[in-house]
Amino acid sequence: MTETITKVREVKLFINGKYVESSANQLFEVKNPATQEVIAHVHEATADDVDQAARAAREAFENGPWRTMPLSERCNKIRRMAEIIIERKEELARLEALDVGKPYTVALEREIPRAAHNLSFFADFMEQQGGEVYPMEDYINYTRYEPVGVAGLITPWNLPLMLTTWKLGPCLAAGNTAIIKPAEVTPLTVSLLGEIAKEAGIPDGVVNVVHGFGGGSTGEYMTTHPEIDLISFTGETSTGKAIMKNGADTLKKVSFELGGKAANIIFEDADLNKAIPVSIQAAFMNSGQVCLAGSRILVQRTILDKFLEQFKAAAAALVVGDPQNPTTNMGPVVSKEHYEKVTSYLDIAREENSTLIYGGKRPELPDYLNTGYYLEPTIYLQENPNARICQEEIFGPIVTIIPFDTEEEALSIANATDYGLNGIVWTENLTRAHRISHKVRAGTIWVNCWFVRDLRAPFGGFKKSGVGREGGHHSLEFFTEAKNICINLN
Ligand code: NDP
């Protein structure tokens, strides 16, 4: 490994255009999940630090040039941020692989470019927006979409830079100022967003980054702070509930992208040459730590044996190893705490009489990875769709195959969950594809594909998978206040 990867970094807060230390000199460690080596000492934002960030963001919003500058100038600066991310993409991908344990190539080829695109897309999109006009006999109404104020952007550890810029793009394009809090286990790439914004010419105080924990710490200070007007949050459903409660006293506007347990429904007429490799991706990409993962694979019984054989062979072909190695397909899971949660499902699966099809143990790895949080891609077969491994979000490389006989049965299993983020359907029958897509209660349905994203499209969850939608004009509606102006024409 190169020196840039192994050196231990000091990660500071970024407030009002400057790196600053925790006011209480509180620091916490971040470890490489592949080896458990300490890779960073991170300054934890106290309540005072969050207050400083909120005041800086408020001042930049009320009295700075950001929200009133010409739209094209604002959007050019956001596009410049995207360019800098691309210029630094190797470094950012290395850091993301180091911090999260995801394969470097996936970060380099997919996530970092998408992080840049999130910014440039919303800059371009904002410039295309107009307002509405409602003429009356003697009056004319027109609408304006004005920024809300100071936004709190709280993001999880699985796709740190990609999910943060997904919020930051529309937030800034609309003219708001931001306080960002990445997950405490993966702060490295997001910690650079403040300096990237500054280099792009974005005024001080517009992009602030704080670090720390959730409940009782930085995250909670943000969700209760009176100067923060809105919270855009991605993370666990239980955290969403806590944020909603904590934000109630200050009546914060909220948008939540929460957990998922997607059904990936494979009908007997599916083209397995396409369905198997994409289902492998949907199951094990990022070690299964993807909210959109197809973690419940519903397979029509007539093709069950064939599917099991091919799916198992494809899982066995995945290269599990060092995230920094370009040939690695799957790295470790993100942290000790998460590893313990994920591997606890191996016991749960056994207790529920699930049949282990593949995996279920630590893979054979070179010695230096022996302390990493690794688990083989793991596949269970379970006839009972109410079993815990079929219902709970494991968020790791464990998937369950559930057989079904009829379309009605597949639908009823797919919908028998508290979650509703997405669904996946494999069939060559067009009318069935539409019929199932309409009946699965989830925010996104992919037919014969997975994770294809058009950033104009609405993204969010039904049921306990979210509140509100982001994407295209949905994001802009969240990050703006609509104002109607009525003019007397007489
Ligand atoms: P968490 O909910 O644990 O954490 C997400 C963020 O919220 C972190 O920055 C965390 O801080 C912070 N946080 C935790 N508690 C509080 C609190 N009480 N107040 C304010 N902030 C708080 O999620 P994970 O990081 O574990 O991420 C995995 C989850 O994210 C999964 O459930 C997954 O499905 C979901 N997810 C959803 C997506 C979607 O688009 N629907 C996309 C990606 C992931 P800290 O980590 O420092 O404690």
Boltz pocket constraint, residues with backbone or C-beta under 6 A from the ligand:
constraints:
  - pocket:
      binder: B
      contacts: [[A, 154], [A, 155], [A, 156], [A, 157], [A, 158], [A, 163], [A, 181], [A, 182], [A, 183], [A, 184], [A, 185], [A, 212], [A, 213], [A, 214], [A, 215], [A, 216], [A, 218], [A, 219], [A, 220], [A, 223], [A, 234], [A, 235], [A, 236], [A, 237], [A, 239], [A, 240], [A, 242], [A, 243], [A, 257], [A, 258], [A, 259], [A, 260], [A, 290], [A, 291], [A, 292], [A, 393], [A, 395], [A, 421], [A, 461], [A, 465], [A, 466]]
      max_distance: 6.0
